[in-house]
Amino acid sequence: MFDVTRDDIVGGSLSRALVVLAAPLVAQNFALVAQSVVDLFWVGRLGGTAVAAVGLATVVVALLTVPLRAFFTGSQVVTSQRVGADETAAARRVPFTAAACAVALAAVIGAALVVGAESVAALFTDDAAVRRLAANYLTAYAFALVAVAASDTLESGFTGWGDTTAALYVNLTAIVVNVVLDPLLILGWWVFPRLELFGAALATAVGYAVGAALALALAARGRQGFELTRAALRPHLDTAREVVDVGLPIAGQSSGRQLARLAMIWIVSAVGGPAALAAYHIGSQVATVAFVPAQGLAQAATSVVGQNLGAEQPARARRATWVGAAIAAVGLAVFGAVQWVVPAPIAHVFVPDLSGQALEYTVLYLQILTYGYWALGVIYTVEAGFNGAGNTDVSMYSTLAQYWAVRLPVALVGAYVLDLGVAAVFWGVTLSNVAAAVWLAGFFYRSTDSGMLDRAADEAAAD
């Protein structure tokens, strides 16, 4: 049902290819969201301080994984272009080369995190309890980084190949293991010790390790031409260089985004304290649920664009981008309407005993977020058009402008100059999303009119 061949992607119905490729990715992303919700549910049993600590630690973790994203995105884009050009042997090399590089880098980052977890947490909060709990989470998460590097890089290879079902299997395995271990390790059920936030991160580490093992097993067996061979495992410097060249701007994009999010965490904490910090984390988790279909569609669009450019069909690549953007924008707008009407019940799904100022801030943030949901659908899918063409630097510059030229200035000026409090920080998020959607769509339209995709197709065919 979810099988899509190269011929389907480069010659069949574009809408069908996007939907069929996206379906397992959407299911996978919903499973990832479910994992986050389950984590938050069990951490919520430890109290609001623990929720605030995880909110802080989650942003730090996202920043630490930034360098690895170069290999995740590079693996998908370069693999898709090789498959589109019908270069099977070269395509096989890409995910395994990328995974080896990612694992080595993750080991170095993880070792540094074990040593400096307490110092890192202290940079973002003066609350001793939040700092201690965040440090516990970060210390355990250091062990997850290597497993995440291996699992996500190989999964990106499957996605670039057009086998999103395999990517779904890998993630579902990791998530199921994580979800099962959460209450055992966080609260000390059955024969397990009560590890609280250290246990939450450790459950994630074990889950991704199992997922990485499954990815290797699937590759060893072989799926749709993507298989583990001796030639694919042989180190290939040119392939590594190409993956990094494509993926490095995405790492820069993620770096700018995560640094800005850390700055936003600092502003939220300074303006509204632990209650606002908890609201910001809950709002981010709820928003993640809303973005799942758009993210899955964008991942599918990246592979569809890449394969069509490899097959020298830039017009189809352009149409795929606009079709994906329309679907994502409409879908997120509908979700936003529902969220605006019932924000409090949604918040209580995540933290049942949320009340007082934390609930008030959470309701406010959830309603403000809805005004920019449609824009995020446009952002994800139009960036996929640029990324599939290998022009990942556009996504990087757009994100830097979105966060540093709009989001942070609006938050700072609104909170400290106009004295609007934490509401200004929340509005900064939505206004920056709308601005980014407008300029990205406009630039993609102009770039494709001037032959950007034609040039990308020529370059992909020439490699």
WOUR-V405636 format. One record per helix or strand of 3 or more residues. SS is the DSSP state (@ for helix, = for strand). FROM is the first residue (numbers start at 1). TO is the last residue. If there is no record, write none. Layout:
<<SS FROM TO> <SS FROM TO>>
This chain:
<<@ 6 11> <@ 14 44> <@ 48 64> <@ 66 84> <@ 88 122> <@ 128 161> <@ 164 187> <@ 196 221> <@ 230 233> <@ 237 310> <@ 314 341> <@ 343 350> <@ 356 370> <@ 373 388> <@ 392 417> <@ 422 449> <@ 452 462>>
